[in-house]
Every structure is written in structure tokens, then in C-alpha cells.
Amino acid sequence: MARTYANDPLQKFKFRVSIPGLAPALGFQKASGLRREVGVVEYREGGFDHTHKLVGQEVVEPVVLERGTYASQDLYQLYKQTLTNPTFRTTVTIEQLDKQGKVARKWVLAEAWVKSWEGSDLDAESEDVAIEKIEIEFEHFLD
């Protein structure tokens, strides 16, 4: 029986990130921090020699996005929008694609805003592409 590509695991390099206000043609090199975790509520009760651990609320970590630096300062402008409008929130979508370019997995970050922006190191002895990063805080995943 021949194996088809549908049974192959997804590869890391095929993904896209959509942020309202950013040109969709400018892709990201890396997206990291996609993590979900259930919080733990500890409860100590008299008469027991151990602490009860209860299921708490879901906790999410910031997502870091990296891409080549362009003359356009659109990532920095997203960061500045957070500084100048503390009520600014948006929805960020990250899609992992299969070999055919179809969406295989999708994460939607709700109530997102740019926590930090980081420019690239500059080095006169390097030919590497300059990379900039933004860190996205968000409240929860939309399922």
C-alpha cells in the first residue's frame, strides 16, 4: 500500500500570518510561542497533609513574530499604535499550510496588541538580512 502525502507530518516552513493593516504579501520568517496551558489553583485545607490542585483558567504566552526588515516601518507603527492608543486591540491569524498550500491548522489570537518591537543588529561585516521582531500579547485563542 502506497503512502500519500496526506499522511506526512506538516512542515514548519509553510505558514502565513495575517494582521489587519499589514500587507499580506510581506511574510514572516518565524512565529514562535504558540502555547496553551491550563492554570493551577492550589487550595490548602486543614486536616490534610497535601495541597489540593484544581483546574484553573487557561493561560496563554506572548507570540513572537520575526521577518526581514523593509524600508516600510509597518511593524514599528503597530507597536506605536499600542503606545498612542491603549485601548487598541486586533485579531491576529496564524495558519499552517500543507504541501498544497491549503490551511491545515489555524490559530486566531483574540484581543491582540504589540507588546514590544525589536530592530535588527547592524554589522558592517555581515551580509545577512536584517530581521525585526514583534511580540504579540493577546487574551485568548478563538477556537
Backbone hydrogen bonds, N-H to C=O, Kabsch-Sander energy under -0.5 kcal/mol:
donor,donor_aa,acceptor,acceptor_aa,energy
7,N,4,T,-1.8
8,D,5,Y,-1.7
14,K,11,Q,-0.7
15,F,13,F,-0.9
16,R,95,E,-2.2
18,S,93,T,-3.0
19,I,17,V,-0.5
22,L,19,I,-2.4
26,L,23,A,-1.2
27,G,25,A,-1.1
29,Q,66,E,-2.5
30,K,66,E,-1.8
32,S,64,V,-2.6
35,R,33,G,-1.4
37,E,59,V,-1.6
39,G,37,E,-0.5
39,G,57,Q,-2.7
41,V,54,L,-2.6
42,E,40,V,-0.6
43,Y,52,H,-2.7
45,E,50,H,-0.5
48,F,45,E,-1.5
52,H,43,Y,-2.8
54,L,41,V,-3.1
54,L,52,H,-0.5
56,G,39,G,-2.9
59,V,37,E,-3.7
61,E,35,R,-0.9
63,V,136,I,-2.2
64,V,32,S,-2.8
65,L,134,I,-2.7
66,E,30,K,-2.7
67,R,132,E,-2.1
69,T,130,A,-3.0
77,Q,73,Q,-2.4
78,L,74,D,-1.7
79,Y,75,L,-1.7
80,K,76,Y,-2.6
81,Q,77,Q,-2.0
82,T,78,L,-1.2
82,T,79,Y,-0.5
83,L,79,Y,-1.5
84,T,80,K,-2.5
85,N,81,Q,-1.8
88,F,85,N,-2.6
90,T,112,A,-2.0
92,V,109,L,-1.8
93,T,18,S,-2.3
94,I,107,W,-3.0
95,E,16,R,-2.8
96,Q,105,R,-2.5
97,L,14,K,-2.9
98,D,102,K,-2.6
101,G,98,D,-1.9
104,A,96,Q,-3.1
105,R,96,Q,-1.7
107,W,94,I,-2.9
108,V,142,L,-0.6
109,L,92,V,-3.3
109,L,107,W,-0.5
110,A,108,V,-0.7
110,A,140,H,-2.9
112,A,90,T,-3.2
113,W,137,E,-2.3
115,K,113,W,-0.7
115,K,135,E,-3.1
116,S,135,E,-1.1
118,E,133,K,-2.9
126,S,123,D,-1.7
132,E,67,R,-2.9
133,K,118,E,-2.6
134,I,65,L,-2.2
135,E,116,S,-2.3
136,I,63,V,-3.6
136,I,134,I,-0.5
137,E,113,W,-2.6
137,E,135,E,-0.6
139,E,110,A,-2.0
140,H,110,A,-0.9
142,L,108,V,-2.6
143,D,141,F,-0.6
